[in-house]
C-alpha cells in the first residue's frame, strides 16, 4: 500500500514526491522526482529511499537544519577571520 505524503514543485516540469511505500516487501519513505514532458511522464531515477528502520535518524538529521542555516551565504566553506591562524605570529594574506 503506497501513501503519498506530499509534493514540492521543483520546476515547470518536475515535482519532488514524498511517499510511504512497500518496495521488495520492506516499508520505507521514498523521495523521488516526478517529471511531465512530451517524451516521458513518470518517476525518474533521481531520488532516494529511507528504510523504515532508518527513518527516525533521517528525521533527526532534517530537524537539525535551521532556517538560519539555510540563509547562510556559504554553508560549505567558512573562511577564518583575518589573522586567525595557529601560530599567531603571521598575518594571513588573501588570494586575489
Buried (B, 14 or more C-beta within 10 A) or exposed (E): EEEEEEEEEEEEBBBBBBBBBEEEEEEBBBBBBBBEEEEEEEBEEEBEEBEEEEBEEBEEEEEEEEEEEEEEEEEEEEEEEEEEEEEEEEEEEEEE
